[in-house]
Amino acid sequence: MKNSKKLGINTICAHVGEVKDEQFKGAISPIFMSTSYAFDGVDTKRYPRYFNTPNQEMLCKKIAALEKTDNALIFGSGMAAISHTLFAFLQKGDHIILQQTLYGGTYNFVVEEFDKFGIEYSFTKSLSITDFEKEIKKNTKVIYIETPSNPLLTITDMKAVSKLAKKKGIVTMIDNTFASPVNQTPVDFGIDIIIHSATKYMGGHSDILAGAVAASEEHILRVWNVAKNLGGSLSDFTVWMLERSLKTMSLRVKRQNKNALKMAKYLAVNPDVYHVYYPGLKGHPDYKLAKKQMKNFGGMLSFEFVDGIDAMKFQNNLKLIKPSMSLAGVESTMLSPTHTSHALLSAEERAIQGIKDGLIRFSVGIEETKDLIADIEQAIEKAKN
Ligand SMILES: *Cc1c(COP(=O)(O)O)cnc(C)c1O
C-alpha cells in the first residue's frame, strides 16, 4: 500500500503490513520461522538478527504507517529499542539531555551504563523549554523526552523541543509508549525518532514483550547498523502476535481513553480522593498543551487518597482491578510507584519527581466503568482506618 500514511488509523491497524498467503490464500499472515533463507538468486540476505525476516519486515511497515515515518524496526523489548537507538546516536565524548521524569528502566540504563562508554548526560530540572536549553553543550547530540510521563502524566512541549534541537543540529527522540500512535504522532511536531515499549498499548493483552523504533530511512539505517551487532531482535512468533494485537489497537485505546476520562472525572469529585493526575482534566496544569499535541488523553492516570485511607490496604482489597506491574492491557491494573516501578529510586529522587508514597497509578482497561467504580468503592471502605 503506497500511500499508507494517508489511510485512517483503523484501516492501517487492520491491513497495512500483512504478509500475503500466496500459497493458500488464508485470511491472516502466515508466520515464517526460518532462520535460514536461500541467497541464490535473491537480493536480500535474510536472517532474523538482521531484522529482515518476512514477518519482521512487514510489521515494520505497519508501525511506520502508524507513526507516519518512512520505516521502523522492532526489538525484543522496549528497553532493547531504547538502548540500541541511544547507542546508535551516541559515542564516547558525546552528550545527551534527558527530561527529568523518565521511565525507571531508561533512567537506570543511562546512569548505570553511560559512564562505562564515556557518554555524558544531563537531566533537565523541569520540563520547561528554558530548562532544556540550559543543558545544551557543544557536544550535545541527542535530546530525549517522554510525554505523557510516568507516573504523574506531565506533558512536554514536543514542538518547542524539536525547534530548539533543530537550531543546534541535535537529534530528538521520544518515548511514545504512554500515548501510543493512536493518541499522538510526534513527527507532526518535528520529533525525529519515536520509540515504543510495544509490551504496552501495541501489545495490549499483557502477553508480549517487544519494542519498536520509527523514524526516517536514514535514521533507521543508523539504528540498524548498531542493532545487527547488539542483536536484540524479536522472535518471529512474537512478531506475528504483535501484528495480531495491532489490528485492534485503535479500538482498544479509544475505549481506554474514554474510560480513563470517566474514571478521572469520577475520582476528581470523590471526597476520599485528594488529587487526580490526568492530562484530560481541565485542572491539570498541562491541559492546554496536551490538547494541542494529543488527539486524546490516553488510558493512564494517577491519584492520591485523603489522609486516613491506606493505599496498600486499598489495593489489596480490589477484586476486579488487578494490583500488578506493567500497564496498558485490556484489563485494568493499579500499582504503587513507590513500591514497584520507582522503588529503585531513593526517597529523595522520588520527592524531586513529585512521587508521594500514597500515589496510585491506574492503567484503565476496557471494562464497563460502573464495574470499576463499584470495585474502587468497596475497596475504599475496607481501607479506611
Ligand atoms: C514499559 C516501558 C518501557 C520499557 O519497555 P519493556 O518492554 O518493559 O522493555 C519503556 N518506556 C515506558 C514508558 C514503559 O512504560
The ligand as a MOL file (V3000), in Angstrom:
LIG
                    3D

  0  0  0     0  0            999 V3000
M  V30 BEGIN CTAB
M  V30 COUNTS 15 15 0 0 0
M  V30 BEGIN ATOM
M  V30 1 C 7.5000 -0.4630 29.9400 0
M  V30 2 C 8.1010 0.7600 29.4370 0
M  V30 3 C 9.3770 0.7480 28.8440 0
M  V30 4 C 10.2310 -0.4830 28.7570 0
M  V30 5 O 9.6740 -1.4730 27.9520 0
M  V30 6 P 9.9390 -3.0470 28.1340 0
M  V30 7 O 9.1290 -3.6250 27.0300 0
M  V30 8 O 9.4990 -3.4300 29.5040 0
M  V30 9 O 11.4010 -3.2720 27.9520 0
M  V30 10 C 9.8630 1.9530 28.3510 0
M  V30 11 N 9.1560 3.0940 28.4530 0
M  V30 12 C 7.9380 3.1320 29.0220 0
M  V30 13 C 7.2080 4.4420 29.1050 0
M  V30 14 C 7.3690 1.9750 29.5390 0
M  V30 15 O 6.1660 2.0410 30.1190 0
M  V30 END ATOM
M  V30 BEGIN BOND
M  V30 1 1 1 2
M  V30 2 1 2 3
M  V30 3 2 2 14
M  V30 4 1 3 4
M  V30 5 2 3 10
M  V30 6 1 4 5
M  V30 7 1 5 6
M  V30 8 2 6 7
M  V30 9 1 6 8
M  V30 10 1 6 9
M  V30 11 1 10 11
M  V30 12 2 11 12
M  V30 13 1 12 13
M  V30 14 1 12 14
M  V30 15 1 14 15
M  V30 END BOND
M  V30 END CTAB
M  END
